[in-house]
């Protein structure tokens, strides 16, 4: 899980809604690297890195859809307040995890494959890979949907392992044991632990 989330710091987005999804992924891969380089050159702490990630990357995830997919069927039984809390805590969890993982990135080249999808497709999969020196490349696939806000990421798979599916197992186990409120508490506690380390 840690390796998966570390790699996911490379998940890109950009504000140019008119860009094709594959061009958008390539563009922001470069932007993420620039953010990391800039924050490290200023000797910023992890909190500053987290704020940079939250400001420039996180707004372009469809967190409501991601959380709904990760929670699964129990999402429909949650109250609007519980749904809002789940979405916010999931957002915070990813933001905190990214900030903890930023220093692991060493500007490895990222290849984005040309998009293979119908011109009018509303959902696409963008394939990319991180090129590692002396090691096999790491595949990262982005599931994206065209929305009024532009192309939004709603799932990412690293080496075939889906972020949403990976969390779904943990979330459903916690819901079975402690209900929706138990899952919210679990996420709150994890976020407090990560924030304390920053």
N, C-alpha and C positions, 0 to 999 in steps of 0.2 A: 504493500500500500504506500509506504514512504517513497519508494522509487517512482511509483506511478504518479504521485502527487508532485514530486520534485520535477518530473518531466513536464507536468501540466503547467508549470509556470510559463511555458512557451506558448500556451494557448493565446492566439492573437485576435484582435479586433481593431477596427478603425472607424472613424466617424463618417467616412465617405461612402454613403449608402449606394451611390451609383456604381461603385466598383464591383467587378465580378468576384464571386466568392474566393476563387483561387488566388486572384491578384491581391485581394484583401488580406488573406492569410499570409502571403509572402511579404506584403508591406508591413504588417504589424510585427512579424517575426523580427524584422530589423528594428522596429520601434522599441520592442521589449528589450532587446540587447542594448539599445541606446540608454534606456531608463536605468538598467542595471549598471552600466558603465558610469553614468552620470552620478548616481547615488553613491557608488563606491569611491569615485574620485573626490566626493565631498566628505567621505568618511561618515556617511549617514548611519544611524542605527536602524535596527529592523523595523521600528515603528515608522520611520520616515519612508522606508522601502514599501511597507504595507500601504501607507497613504498614497504613494505614487501608483502602486498597482490598483488600488481601489478607484483612484481618480481616472486612470487612463485605460484600464482593461475591463474591470468588473462591470461597468455600466452596459457593456455590450453582450453580456450573458443573459439568456432568458431564464432567470433564476426561478420564476414561478413554475415554468414548465419543467425545469430540471428537478426541482423539489417534488413536484407532483409525480413525476416519473420515478424518482427514487423512493418515495413513500409508498407508491402503488395504490391499491384499492382503499386502504384506510384513509387516504386523503379525502375521499368523499364523505367520510363520517366525521372529519374534523370540523370544528366550528371555524367561521371566518377569522376569529382572533387566533386560533391555533394555527391555521394555515399561514397567517401573516408571520407569526413567531417562528414557525418552521422555516419559512423562506428566508427571513432575516438571519437566523442562526446559521443556516446552510451557507448563505452568502458570506457571513463573517468567518465561518470555518475555512472556506476556500481562500479567502483573503489572507487570513492568518497563516495558513499552510504555505501559501505562495511566498509570503515574506520570509518565512523560515527557510524556504528552499532556494531563494534567489542566489545565495552565495555559491551554490553548487554548479551554477551555469558558467561555462567557460568559453562562450562565444563559438560553440561548435557550429559548422555550417548546416543550414536547413534547406533541404530541397523540397519544393512544392510541385506536385505533379499537375499537369494541365487538367482542368475539369472535364469530366466526361458526363454530361447531363444535357437534357433537352433545354433549349433556350428559354422555354416558359416554365421550367421546373420551379416549384416553390420550396422544395426540400432537396438538399444535395449533400453529398459526402465529398469532402476535400481530403485528399491523401497527401501526406508529407512524410519526410524522414529526416532524422538527425544523423549527420555523418560523424562517426567517431573514429579517431585515429587508432588504427590497429585493432578495431573491434567491428562487429557487424553493425550496420545502421539500425536505428530504432524507428519503427513506424509509428506515426501519430495520425489518426484519422479524425476529422471534425465533422460532426453532423450539424448542419445549419439549415435555418428556415428563413425565408424572405418574409419580413413583417413591415408594417408601416414605418418602423424605426430603421429599416434596412436589414441586412443579413445578420442574424443572431445565432450564436452557438447554443445548442441545447444538449449536447453530449460530446464527449471526447473519448476515443479509445487509443490506448497505448499498447502496442504489440497485441492488438486484438482484445484487450481488457477494457470494457466500458466503464467510465467513471460512474454513470448512473446505476448500472447493474451492480457494480462493486458496492456502492453505498446501499442499494436496495436490500441486500442480504442483512447488513448490519441494522438498518432501520427497522425492517420487519421483525427481526428477532427482538429488538428493544420494545417495539409496540406490542408484541405478543406477551412480553413479560411485564411491562409497566404502562402500557397504553400510550396515547399520543403525548400526554403531559410528561411521561417518562422519557420519551425520545427528545422532547424539547429540553428537559433538564440535562440529559446526556450531552446534547450539543452545547448548551450553555456552559457546562462544566469543562468540556474540551476547549472551548474558546477562552475561558478564563485561564486555563493552564497554558495555552499557547501565548496569550497576551502577557502572562507573567514572565515568560521566557524572553520576551522582547524588551 
